[in-house]
Amino acid sequence: MLTDTAATRAGGILTIDLPAIQANYRRLRQELGDVPCAAVLKADGYGLGDTVVGPALRKAGARTFFVALPDEGIRLRRALPDVPIFILGGLFKGAEEEYLHNDLLPVLNSLEEVERWAALARQKGNRLGAAIQTDSGMSRLGMPDSEILALHENQEILSSIELRLIMSHLACADEPAHLQNREQLQSFQRARRLFPEVPASLANSSGIFLGKDYHFELGRPGAALYGVNPTPAQASPMRPVVRLQAKVLQVRSIDAGRSVGYGAAFRAKTKSRIATLALGYADSFLRHLSDRGFAWYQGIRLPLAGRVSMDVAGLDITALPEGSLQPGDLVDILGPDQGVDELAAQAGTIGYEILTSLGRRYHRIYRSV
Ligand SMILES: *Cc1c(COP(=O)(O)O)cnc(C)c1O
């Protein structure tokens, strides 16, 4: 029985295990050997709450942080007053003073951004810190070789900027045999040779498991910290971090032939028992899981029945002994039997999307010991 009154009012209960995140951080540190390890906290700490997860990771030893947006950096700065925070999205136009004001370091992704940051530095009469990103093959963010070369030759600009990091991002790190990993490594090595004094960083979660060549001077994991498997071809080296429980609202018995949910998309083949769960697509419980996702109760796997609707979803509990599940009871959507990667596979997506779409209506519990 639930005794926490907030939990009694919620449809879904999300428990986030901070010591598991810290253990995952230490596991990645171990993989990196002597190389320090940053933490990526973009998208509200991959949906888990950046201002809670950030300090937990700092306690575990993280000293460098990355987010995507200046807005995220400003929020995280309040929770972490004394660490470098890099903004992966670059130097947002019109927001330059906010970076200074909140002590945020842009990841400069183009020569234009470098020039804009250098101009601000000259105006302030100070050198300003920043990272530069090279495009080593992903064609997403970062400077192509021509811009890196031009930057290398522009002493005036370089005298205005304190280069804190040179970085790039891997497209295929979760596929160790993919040829592009080596190609991107070589491209990045060429770029970083031009700036030999500047610490370099290439590896995201999966990149850390590609071996020492990819480690440089800083690891940059996100997903693995939060329990996503960085080595999808093998068993996960990471600890699960989230548990999501859904509350049973009703249990009903239906005859063969009776339908469940919108569109009558599910029809019972035999006499069945259906539990109606208090979670739906408004919780970002993906509608794509309709008739293909599973929940778990006491070690038994139970299939969703019918379409996921806005606030509720049907679960076929015929496999359970009658009376074993009552209104108010909780079934596991994510938990010991089914992790983010498994639920993602059922929905045809990746663990990253499961985490970052965890609903705002869930009652959240942070486990801290
Ligand atoms: C998101 C991101 C990371 C972290 O990636 P994971 O796969 O979550 O470890 C690292 N670097 C950059 C540039 C990113 O955008």
The ligand as a Gaussian input file, in Angstrom:
#p B3LYP/6-31G(d) Opt

LIG

0 1
 C       24.595000      14.081000     -26.198000
 C       26.014000      14.282000     -26.415000
 C       26.966000      13.557000     -25.681000
 C       26.585000      12.427000     -24.768000
 O       26.181000      11.365000     -25.555000
 P       25.689000       9.970000     -24.941000
 O       25.540000       9.098000     -26.116000
 O       24.395000      10.272000     -24.261000
 O       26.730000       9.529000     -23.992000
 C       28.297000      13.859000     -25.859000
 N       28.676000      14.816000     -26.738000
 C       27.797000      15.512000     -27.488000
 C       28.285000      16.522000     -28.448000
 C       26.437000      15.262000     -27.360000
 O       25.565000      15.931000     -28.113000

